[in-house]
Amino acid sequence: MAAPLAVIEEFIASHDLDAEQVDSKTFLITLPGEKKLQTHCALVVGDHSLGINAFVIRKPDENIAAVHEWLLAKNASMYSVAYAINELGDIYLVGRLPLNAVTEQEIDRVLGAVLQYSDSSFNQLLELGFSTAIRREWAWRVSRGESLANLKAFEHLI
C-alpha cells in the first residue's frame, strides 16, 4: 500500500485541484461549490491518522443554540466528518481516518462529503445565524440600487 502522503499527492495531481502543500504533512485544498463558492479544507497526515479540517462559516450572530442544535442533528447522518465549533465559535467540518484507510477512493469520498455538507448547509446556516444581517444588507443594497443577485436565496426573509 502506498504511503498516505504519496496517495494524497497523486490524488491532487490526478484531479486538478486547487491545492498546495504547506509543509511536509499538510495539504490545503480549495473545493469549488455553488452556494458556498469555496470551501477550504486541510488534510494533515499525522503519526497515526489523517486529520480533515474544513472551515464552513464564522460564529453566528444570533440564534446560536438553534444553529448548534441543527448541526448536532445533522451530525448523526454524516459520513467521515462532523460539524464542530472552535474556541471562537466558528463552524468547521472535522474528521479523522486511520492511515491505512487513506486511498485515492477514500480521499475522493471524504472530500466529496466535505464539499457536499459545506455547500448544502451554507444557506441554512446563514439564514439561522445571520438573518438580521441579511435583512440589513438587503435594505442597504435596495437603498443604493445595488445588485441583490447573491441574496436572492434569502428573499423570503424580507
JOFEN-V711753 format. One record per backbone hydrogen bond with DSSP energy under -0.5 kcal/mol. CO is the residue of the C=O (numbers start at 0). NH is the residue of the N-H. If there is no record, write none. Layout:
{{CO:NH} {CO:NH}}
This chain:
{{2:6} {3:7} {4:8} {5:9} {6:10} {7:11} {8:12} {9:13} {10:14} {11:16} {12:15} {16:18} {17:29} {19:21} {19:27} {22:25} {24:44} {25:21} {25:22} {26:28} {26:42} {27:19} {28:30} {28:40} {29:17} {30:38} {34:36} {36:32} {38:30} {38:40} {39:54} {40:28} {41:43} {41:52} {42:26} {42:44} {43:45} {43:50} {47:98} {48:45} {48:50} {49:96} {50:43} {51:94} {52:41} {53:92} {56:90} {62:66} {63:67} {64:68} {65:69} {66:70} {67:71} {68:72} {69:73} {70:74} {71:75} {72:75} {73:76} {74:77} {77:79} {78:80} {81:93} {83:91} {85:88} {89:85} {90:55} {90:56} {91:83} {92:53} {93:81} {94:51} {96:49} {97:100} {98:101} {100:102} {102:106} {103:107} {104:108} {105:109} {106:110} {107:111} {108:112} {109:113} {110:114} {111:115} {112:116} {113:117} {114:118} {115:119} {116:120} {117:121} {118:122} {120:124} {121:125} {122:126} {123:127} {124:128} {125:129} {126:130} {128:60} {128:61} {129:133} {130:134} {131:135} {132:136} {133:137} {134:138} {135:139} {136:140} {137:141} {138:142} {139:143} {140:144} {140:145} {141:144} {147:150} {147:151} {148:151} {150:153} {151:154} {153:156} {154:157}}
